[in-house]
Structure formats: C-alpha cells, structure tokens
Amino acid sequence: MRIRLLFIAILSALVCLPAQWYPEPIRLLFSDWFGAQDYRARPNSLAATELASEVACPEDLQAWREAQTIAGVDIRSSPTCVADNPSAVAAFVRGTNNVSQQVLLDSGLTPDAVEKGRDLDGDGDPDEIHIRLEVAELNGSSPDLNELTAQYAIAPGIKPGFWVFVPKTFGMATENFESLKARSILRVPSPAIRVEQGDKIKITLENSHYMPHTVHFHGVDHPFVDADGEGNDGVPITSEQPVMPGGVRTYDMQPRQTGTMFYHCHVQPQVHIMMGLQGLFIVEENRPDNWLQTLNVGAGQVRVPSVAVAEEFDREYDLQYLDIDRELNNLIQASSDPRVITEQMHNRYDITDATSDYFTINGRSFPYTFRESLVVTKPNEHIKLRVVNGGSSGIALHTHGHKVTTTHLDGVETNPAARVTRDVVWIASAQRVDLDLETTNDGLHSYGSGIWLFHDHQEKGITTDGVSPGGNISAIVYEEYLQENGWPKTQGVDYDPYFTEAYYRKELPVWGGLAGSVFLMVGTDRWMLLRLLGFALSLGMIIVLLLGFIRKRAH
C-alpha cells in the first residue's frame, strides 16, 4: 500500500514541474491528451533576445526633429519620434542643383536628383522641374548571403519584400558596410511628389532594377505622347514599350489642374503596384515665391508646405494606405534569379486568390506607426490630410474623437454646399480624398484634447497577420499629450510586448500588455490549475505516508 501511495505522490509531483522541465515528447503527449496545442511555445522557453523589447522611440542623435533653416529653407519641426532628413528636405525645396556640396552630401542625393531651373513667369520660384527616379528593392534575396538585403521592417520582425520608386541617390543602399538595414531614404511608400500648376515638369525613370517598369500618372494632366511622339502615359499595351533594366525614359507634363493625384508602375500592374511602386502626386496651386518640397520621402508630415496650403491650414500630412499579400511580396525572397521571379510573380501568382496579411499607413504597421505617422495638432487648428488608398480593397477610415470634412475627391473640389462631415470615410482602391481636420472643441469637429486613434474600421485592417493591435492604426495626438521625445503619453496597456518580434509571431499572450494580470498568468501557463491539483495530491500522499510511518514507529 505504501509503495502505491509513494508512486502516486511521485506522479503528482511530476505534474507540478515547470513546463520547460518536461522533455519535448512528454510535452507533445500532454498536448495531445489535453488539447493544449500551444503548450510547447510558452514564452518562458523563448530566448532572451526574442523577448527583449525594442526601444519604442529611438533617440534623435542627428537632431533631425528640430526646426531649422538649411540653404535658406525654413523647415518645420517634426514632433514625432522619427523624422525625415532635413538636409534632404532642403535639397528637395531648393533643388539638388542649387544647394551646397555639404547639404548635398548630408542629403545622400545626387546633384541631378531634383533639378530646378528658370523662373519663366517672374513670380519668384522655378517653373522648370526635372525629377529623376530609380527603383529599389527592399527585403530581397541575395546570391551571396542567407539574409535579406536592404532590410526594411514594417513592424517588429515583419519584413515583406518591396519594390519602390526612390529619388536618385549616391552610395550604398544600406546604412553602412556592416549593416543590412536600408538607408532611411529607401523606404515604403514611394515618395509623394509635389509640383506647381502650370510648371514644366520632366520625370525621368532611370531603371536600376532587373525588371521592366514604367510610370503612369494617374489623374495628372499629361499628353498621351510627348513632343517627339514618344509614349507619355506609361502604359505598355497602348502607349509605349516598358523601360527595360538599365533603360531611361523621360515623361513630360505641364499640369493645368490642381489636386491630389497618384502615380504608379503600369507594367503587370496587378503585381507591380502591390509591390510598392506607387505614390502620391500633388499638383499645388500657383502662387508667388512658391518653393515646394518636391519630394516627401515616405509621405507623412509635410515640413515645408506650399504657400496655398499655408494660407488656409496650420499643418499638412500625406497619408498612403497599402495592404500586402505575403505570398506575392515574399516571392523575391525565395530566389535572386530574375527569370525565376518573373515566372513565379507574373505567371504562377494569382491575385484573384490573394489574401492580405499586412496593412500599412505610410509604409509602417502598428506600433511603428506611432513613431512617425502620428497626426500631431493642438486645439483650434485646421489640418489638411491628403489620403490615397493604394491597396487592393477599400478602407473605412475612422477617426476617434473627431469628424472630418471631405473637401476634394480624386483631386476635384467638392461643392461646399454638398460637403459631408463624418467620422468614417470610405476610400476605394486608388481613390484620393482631401480631408479637413478641424480641432475646435465643439463636440462635432473635435471632442477635445487627447490621443485619438484613426484606422480602417474593417477590423482586419488593424491586424498584422491576424494579430491585434497591428495594421494601420495611428492617432491624432494633441501636443499636450506628447512627450518631449515624440511618444504619446498613453494611459493604456504596456507597449513593450508590441515591440518584440515574438508578439507578432504569435508566441506571446495577447494580454501580455497587462503586466502581472491573471490574463498574463493564464496565457503563460494554462496548466496552472492542473499543477495546483497535482501539488495538493502530492502533498496529501506525502502526509499520509508520514502519518503511517509515525504510527508504525509508535507501535
């Protein structure tokens, strides 16, 4: 009898052991018996590096966030954690051909990236603009390494492959010789382009990629052919041959109508657009001394708004939405052979079977959106939001704490009498909307200061591969709710788990942000109740054995 009791006590004690002490076969057996399918993937079995949280708001070591004057250009401060290179902003405004060698070196641009020429109408600003774009690959495979090259993360550990139009740059695609991380100027989305109504614009595509490409100016006033009779619409099946690798083509235009437009590649557009070859194209109203920020890398805050925008609005933001099918984008990670990629992408991949896995705003998913895609404001301001949906399905853009007014659709001003103010705006694929965000605390336009989310209210849009929070979540943040380093003064859950790769690999409990809570305990070890019962049984058996031993000694 004592032997049986001892055996039961040992078995009960074994149940009390921590999960990581069990051999893998035992854990698998328990998983089959009790249905605890994720018992093998407990957070306490993860490496410390996988659980280490990134710094939410990186230090601004180069002082890019500060308001400053470079090359005579007054550049507004960037209130968010991560800011654009102010030297590049200055070069985009003055023209890379009109700034000092030092500014050019600091910007990373070539002298001919954005050339600005003569003032033809005598109004104090250049009227001849020549923009040169290249094509970069991010998170692609390498014939020499087993790691991705020119790495760009949309969220912790999430690095789908991309192709993007980029301004013409010099030097390496990575930050330095020892890093595989892409330079900050090479990123998603392709830069927003700004030109002035009536200016003579040339945009040259220097195809530095292994795939043929074109540029189509969606909604932008441009002739079908240029002065030499060459195709000017960027559509291979009607207007021209695609620009082959190493080839060059220049597109000419002199836009007569203002508005928020779109540009994208039109070679195999069902895949090339979704790979990231797309960006905003804005035609600004003609004004005297209207020196435009010709390119806005990665969209977001416009640090040098146009004269017309500054006349009416306090701030301006470019917002570009994109959804990503991992099956498509990661094809460039499976091979570095263009022939294989072409076959897989253009023949084998079927967009009609596509499923969107990732959802971004300005090339990032939450929590990275809180680093650089916040709309920062203060009470009683007018904010201009230029929004494009570059994704494959519509988005229901919802603003918390505010109702926005649609002033333009697809670059065309809506009749003031017919304008609608609402907190959910439907934006179809490739559609652009201009929104007036008014922060007057009247219970309609604004409910007052705070940290108010805005996101796609189709719930899949706020996930990253099905994990929430993720996706295109961002926020309207009032300055009083912003820390000095640019991070919002949130009052909700702990953000540390969201800045770990393990969270978006689904290896951390969903309620991990509630430190010390019962949810965290249960999520960490679902067998807690079983262990407690095992411990009680084991203790009971040991007590019975001890009492029997004491009685025997007493007799």
Rosetta blueprint (number, residue, H / E / L):
1 M L
2 R H
3 I H
4 R H
5 L H
6 L H
7 F H
8 I H
9 A H
10 I H
11 L H
12 S H
13 A H
14 L H
15 V H
16 C L
17 L L
18 P L
19 A H
20 Q H
21 W H
22 Y L
23 P L
24 E H
25 P H
26 I H
27 R H
28 L H
29 L H
30 F H
31 S H
32 D H
33 W H
34 F H
35 G L
36 A L
37 Q L
38 D L
39 Y H
40 R H
41 A H
42 R L
43 P H
44 N H
45 S H
46 L L
47 A L
48 A H
49 T H
50 E H
51 L H
52 A L
53 S L
54 E L
55 V L
56 A L
57 C L
58 P L
59 E L
60 D L
61 L L
62 Q L
63 A L
64 W L
65 R L
66 E L
67 A L
68 Q E
69 T E
70 I E
71 A L
72 G L
73 V E
74 D E
75 I E
76 R L
77 S L
78 S L
79 P L
80 T L
81 C L
82 V L
83 A L
84 D L
85 N L
86 P H
87 S H
88 A H
89 V H
90 A H
91 A H
92 F H
93 V H
94 R H
95 G L
96 T L
97 N L
98 N L
99 V L
100 S L
101 Q H
102 Q H
103 V H
104 L H
105 L H
106 D H
107 S H
108 G L
109 L E
110 T L
111 P L
112 D L
113 A L
114 V E
115 E E
116 K E
117 G L
118 R L
119 D L
120 L L
121 D L
122 G L
123 D L
124 G L
125 D L
126 P L
127 D L
128 E E
129 I E
130 H E
131 I E
132 R E
133 L E
134 E E
135 V E
136 A E
137 E E
138 L E
139 N L
140 G E
141 S L
142 S L
143 P L
144 D L
145 L L
146 N L
147 E L
148 L L
149 T E
150 A L
151 Q E
152 Y L
153 A L
154 I L
155 A E
156 P L
157 G L
158 I E
159 K L
160 P L
161 G L
162 F E
163 W E
164 V E
165 F E
166 V E
167 P E
168 K L
169 T E
170 F L
171 G L
172 M L
173 A L
174 T E
175 E L
176 N L
177 F L
178 E L
179 S L
180 L L
181 K E
182 A E
183 R L
184 S L
185 I L
186 L L
187 R L
188 V L
189 P L
190 S L
191 P L
192 A E
193 I E
194 R E
195 V E
196 E E
197 Q L
198 G L
199 D L
200 K E
201 I E
202 K E
203 I E
204 T E
205 L E
206 E E
207 N L
208 S L
209 H L
210 Y L
211 M L
212 P L
213 H E
214 T L
215 V L
216 H E
217 F E
218 H E
219 G L
220 V L
221 D L
222 H L
223 P L
224 F L
225 V E
226 D L
227 A L
228 D L
229 G L
230 E L
231 G E
232 N L
233 D L
234 G L
235 V L
236 P L
237 I L
238 T L
239 S L
240 E L
241 Q L
242 P L
243 V E
244 M L
245 P L
246 G L
247 G L
248 V E
249 R E
250 T E
251 Y E
252 D E
253 M E
254 Q L
255 P L
256 R L
257 Q L
258 T L
259 G E
260 T E
261 M E
262 F E
263 Y E
264 H E
265 C L
266 H L
267 V L
268 Q L
269 P H
270 Q H
271 V H
272 H H
273 I L
274 M L
275 M L
276 G L
277 L L
278 Q E
279 G E
280 L E
281 F E
282 I E
283 V E
284 E E
285 E L
286 N L
287 R L
288 P L
289 D L
290 N L
291 W L
292 L L
293 Q L
294 T L
295 L E
296 N E
297 V L
298 G L
299 A L
300 G E
301 Q E
302 V L
303 R L
304 V L
305 P L
306 S L
307 V H
308 A H
309 V H
310 A H
311 E H
312 E H
313 F L
314 D L
315 R E
316 E E
317 Y E
318 D E
319 L E
320 Q E
321 Y E
322 L E
323 D E
324 I E
325 D L
326 R H
327 E H
328 L H
329 N H
330 N H
331 L H
332 I H
333 Q H
334 A L
335 S L
336 S L
337 D L
338 P H
339 R H
340 V H
341 I H
342 T H
343 E H
344 Q H
345 M H
346 H H
347 N H
348 R H
349 Y L
350 D L
351 I H
352 T H
353 D H
354 A L
355 T L
356 S L
357 D L
358 Y E
359 F E
360 T E
361 I E
362 N L
363 G L
364 R E
365 S L
366 F L
367 P L
368 Y L
369 T H
370 F H
371 R H
372 E H
373 S L
374 L L
375 V E
376 V E
377 T E
378 K L
379 P L
380 N L
381 E L
382 H E
383 I E
384 K E
385 L E
386 R E
387 V E
388 V E
389 N E
390 G L
391 G L
392 S L
393 S L
394 G L
395 I E
396 A E
397 L E
398 H E
399 T E
400 H L
401 G L
402 H E
403 K L
404 V E
405 T E
406 T E
407 T E
408 H E
409 L E
410 D L
411 G L
412 V E
413 E E
414 T L
415 N L
416 P H
417 A H
418 A H
419 R L
420 V L
421 T E
422 R E
423 D L
424 V E
425 V E
426 W E
427 I E
428 A L
429 S L
430 A L
431 Q L
432 R E
433 V E
434 D E
435 L E
436 D E
437 L E
438 E E
439 T L
440 T L
441 N E
442 D L
443 G L
444 L L
445 H L
446 S E
447 Y L
448 G L
449 S L
450 G L
451 I E
452 W E
453 L E
454 F E
455 H E
456 D E
457 H L
458 Q L
459 E H
460 K H
461 G H
462 I H
463 T L
464 T E
465 D L
466 G L
467 V E
468 S L
469 P L
470 G L
471 G L
472 N L
473 I L
474 S E
475 A E
476 I E
477 V E
478 Y E
479 E H
480 E H
481 Y H
482 L E
483 Q L
484 E L
485 N L
486 G L
487 W L
488 P E
489 K L
490 T L
491 Q L
492 G L
493 V L
494 D L
495 Y L
496 D H
497 P H
498 Y H
499 F H
500 T L
501 E H
502 A H
503 Y H
504 Y H
505 R L
506 K L
507 E L
508 L L
509 P L
510 V H
511 W H
512 G H
513 G H
514 L L
515 A L
516 G L
517 S L
518 V H
519 F H
520 L H
521 M H
522 V H
523 G H
524 T H
525 D L
526 R L
527 W L
528 M H
529 L H
530 L H
531 R H
532 L H
533 L H
534 G H
535 F H
536 A H
537 L H
538 S H
539 L H
540 G H
541 M H
542 I H
543 I H
544 V H
545 L H
546 L H
547 L H
548 G H
549 F H
550 I H
551 R H
552 K H
553 R H
554 A H
555 H L
